[in-house]
Amino acid sequence: MSKKIKNFYNNPFSPRSVSGKVNFRLVFLFLCIILGFGVITAKLVIVQIVDHSYYTDQSQKNVKNRHKINARRGTIFDRNDRVLAKDILQYSVALAAKRLKNREKTIQGLTKVLNISRSSIEKRILKNASFTYIAHKVLPKKVEQLKELTEPGLIFEKRFLRIYPFQYNAAHVLGFCDVDNNALGGIELQYNNFLQGKSGWRIYERDGFGDQLLDLDFPGEDPIDGFDVKLSLDIDFQIVVDDELMQAVRSTKAVDGIAVLMDPATGEILALSNYPTFDPAQPNHSRTVILKNRAVSDVVEPGSTFKIVTLAAALEILNINLDKDIFFCENGSYKLFGHRFTDYKQYGWLTARRVFEHSSNVGVVKIAEKLKKETIFNYSRNFGFGIPSGIDLPGESVGILNPIKRFSKTTHLFMSFGYEVGVTPIQLLSAYGVLANGGKLMKPRVMLGIQDGDGRKIRKSPPETIRRVISKEAAEVMTGVLMGVVKDGTGQVAYLPNLEVAGKTGTAQLYDIEKGAYDSRKHLASFVGYFPASAPRYVLLVMIRQPQGAYYGGQVAAPVFRNIAQRIMSLQPIDQVTYTGLRQNYKNLSSAVSPNVVHLEAEIAENILEDAGFDVEVKGEGSFVLTQHEIYEEDKIVGVELVLGDSEKLSQMVMPALTGMSLKEALNLLSDINVLADVDGHGVVISQQPKAGSKIFSNKPVKLKCKPS
């Protein structure tokens, strides 16, 4: 045997080959093995030492789940402690089929109590036998029935449903929440930090079957319910304002309308209405544009309602004598600096008082010529235009008030009668509040206070004076002028024989952005005023956009103002107001209006009415409210009768035949089934839309055409 072969057999793992050279393949293999063991060792060090806590947490998450427990949102009340928004308890029912003791009995119980088909339940179990939801929004009464099954495989998750007892009323003030009770608008969003409360949590452990069991070693944290919010709204006033605005927009075939009622002494908003409106419990059923609170977000050219700025400046700066100083109104047409100013009537000589009572643009321009542009700007700013009003509602616009350096030769002249300036309805309302309260600009507000569940005050919102705008004497003189507008001028339709009203009409052409010009066919009709004028308690704004046919503020908005004022005063004790004449026409309005609960589940409807202080009588059988009727005693609502039916009957309700009935009979019948009417004419119904036999939609009005019998 050669020496090389002998060495190989004696040392077979030598890196040298038989020839005596280094075997690089063996060296490479050896290094790879060493490197592999090194990587494995390093990974073990990282997992077991360096990142030990991280992987421990990850392993715990595989067997433990942290479950969020929702807090109850706070309740929203009106100024008289009427519930406007609240959470009611409901449950989601789930099934862990693997843990069922008696599967057949459980399925039968679910089918009977929840009215769910057996096949539907079994399909859900087949998809996931460990955990599957069977039903949501289950009321506590049904959950109690299911708990009697004493079945560990049944799981009940507590949830809350946000309800709004008065549905459409005050919707734009209250706002709305999504399906998970997250605030998305209005007061719900503005004060969400107080209303939402603080969620709690519990730890659940997963067993070998994947089922979740409460881990008692982890105590968890209980939820903290949200605080309650009390608003300045009066829901009775709100219902009146909503009703009159809706009728006005429908009767004039307008695009939309706004009405706001405020206490001028405190700035408290008593009612705020936009029409069209929406159901805050189902905001997704309405177009996005309808959800917007246009009373605080829309910017419009106010027209003649802005003339109070010019009048205030004329009184305090020019020391004008309303009854002695006269102005030639150029027979309705006045050209200045290449622009033509016109009136809707050909006025000649008018006293300063008559200029404002008859709303002469030419006369106001003649007065504005005597004022510096800085004066018009400063008075506009002091009245609150071009700056936020500070109202505690989301989405407020600041309006448009150009700086003086951007004024042309005619800017302040156009501003004198409400053009080349943009205001929000809430700014304009606050400006008229200045005249009503003796010269002070008050900050408008909706929230009166925040309190806990035991009624302890957490926060208060006292009245806030922003600034003194004009003297008390000037405010009194201007009130006299605005009373003349209603008694002898353009606002005569707002006149009430037994109530002193001060106010101003406004009619403005709407600007078409696409055409870059004013559209003579589209107008904004408005009326703003206050009552009783001698001791103002209410200031009210009404705006109707793009009415068809008549479009002047005195024709369209003034009647709405009159009707609201008449009904508002009828709700007041006679000995507290300087008003005596029209109360008997509205006896039933002196008592509370019951919340509309038609088409709600019966148990929810009963809870809402009982919370509002009404006795409830139930007729019929079923789970849903088909109709409701108020029960009166001596012109006071003492209870509500609910007529029940099942969901099938609810879906089968159809429009009755109204043709041939008197208008009164038709309206009474529609009221019984909770359907509104849009009436053209009077007397006997000669046609209806939708036709008899059509499916009923309670949120859509029936169009009735009538003629005298």
Steps between C-alpha positions, in 0.01 A plus 500: 500500500636840406571765759218737372234231517615396843473860628143530358378189684668608821337852483190483277363849607814681403430787258774371284421255217686185415725708284588715803309808379232688706137372438306827472160329474541346842615830642194680353259238632656522845469880506132485391419263784674725751319809359160326514544410866609859565185646340274264694676585824471874431128470421438311822679773693285768333171314556567381854699793637500816288133497381363280774227744612379564144450132421342444838240768418440347158439158650256652751308664218445160346309387805379833650289776341438847639131579442379859495186579702317799359392786723151644483492837321360786699142616451417828327215702654316814396471795739195341668673163549323332208715219356628581151759223461586201715655153497282197557640161595503228237695179442674305229427129537779258403530122505798277592358177360783280633405590857129429464355255749168461320533608139144418397341686793722803439418526130128471574528775761686733262246435226206578727637807681690668218267396219793361297467193281664176606682468168656844543637407844639167380672666203676739736611211722641313200709801404647538849418258779731681745335842493236658277257790539134407479331842539572865581289774664321252724298662779560407868158337534588242234844444647340415834290236323812351340686495832232267634650232273806499736717412205879574532532505121280812479698823519343844557701810415366820654475791254324835486267639235470880458141615465346841437144509640392799291654362180523783245452783749828681582694250290756755378569618854530155655706347219542123476724201568611203293405137569775478763373812681789716374390864474490649150316831525316764703501507879592131497833598343545841665485353851611147420780510758236535770229280349703195396622392845790255542492141382589215735665165426515135602752224426365181343704178477476262207484129583617206291176503302541867413218609732535822699465496878526792744841499673433578866870559567467827308248731673458732199350846509134604510374754243424856611178637352505834320375828645158643413465822301216748551416725205331837468249352253133487591365197316146643491633812325714280277198301385314821412795642303562170319134468407457854365827492307413167340159624389652820358769322298247253361228753423741734316678207331828646624836321501547527877444719803652608832337629818668582833345626825721661766469676835658843428583567864717190545587376150336163576378316190144385570436331165705445186350345189618404153268352240539248338601319815601144592455228761813506724447131578538422129721773348620268223148512353546870411726675252815655646390854409189459718713411804675839489384759753453790259396738778865522606685394184323673208630841389245717317458859388230616743333770293291760680520333842856640511370858484497517881878558479450808284214622719711466818790690344267774372349548846827509693741655248279724287257577783226464238146611580274221385192717454653826376788395275368408155661334201408494133481136391532579128170333413658161550821528292830664597828481306827559683863413411378305198260284705122519509314462830129416474186462712208267446273810516549851360543712811551875489568695821503292819589580858787294644245297697302421184820409315551213742134412549449466124850351452608743227844397373547836334414686820740287704778560244436875528551472877809278458658762272526723806687231694866405463580149383694451827178573692300237311782249551537571874127479571477176300784354703353619831166337418690171469537458123819359350600321823377178664200544727651244739193277507579157644406301190748349253546626145451874556605731214644847561313668216651752258596856592779629279772718658475872426803490267296279266200735494417656164324835466164324526566214744365682805201621293405145400564384856256762628211289367651154543714419197877440471493358851443140612337407829390182671141475627626478860706821456197685363279374782756614760516844338124544543541381857710816550194717427272283712714504816594867500827506302715203615635220280453171685685179424247245370508169685324166512646328807369611840689254715666161537418269789566146620238229540414623850433854380821655634615792285827444315497812284275801453464736205393845623396778259796678340493859373744550214479879473266798507422582138264798520349711776180397672335815363595411141367147549166638619475734200583215260235282665245771423608497133475120478155509660404742224629250240251245635209739551528721190789374284624191317444266795126548548430129452686439828261732686299358790224718648568400861878468490761767435748376238817674377673362194644545154440329169777398263505388137832420334579363157720191519841505334567233237866403530505318166357798309690755709187713536184540708207283391181706482295180529646384833449684828551475873193623688553587865347666802675571829339659803408480866196497727335630713672813367452708816666233718669254260521139612557334165695585188416289193653455156329336202672437164342326200730424205373501143122510556292454186258774403498781756854557630508823705587463867176674598299249296684176583693527828284751691196266519719226646634744761144603588378141538796399717466811720128437540550139604800571724307763693204263534727267698572767764299572816280801429606688812864492393465662158347807336289278278134409531327436174586176326557249777163328464579396143786282622375342822653163431843653450511608863576143602801293409511330161556126516806353325432330166559127553319360195684205338728450803512174694223494757724469806724786387193714426354439845830585669530826306145613583524402866831685533325806355234477772209352302271214596495235229204290386568213259255354251552211262773239488843515343851633544471834318296820539269548203332823618479717812226726636528762773253479790368834627338615822390864513718594201807340658678191371499241778587185309566331169324205344720269292358267236734204446558263210766265373774582249307334218199724555728801529650426159153444353353838602376673187371843410124539552269645236452869578332623180152634570568569869492845647847638566438480876401132478804419289739678734353325804543161333859576398574615853378165633759316288775755570526633143546869416312683225597759237173673414417699186167681531212438740163329520470145363792277402492442122838322461776349712861395447600225576184322389277294724648156564863618476745413776512754783819690578443710811794730421356603162200732471185418307417760237133591508327715239171651612223719364208673670198275547 
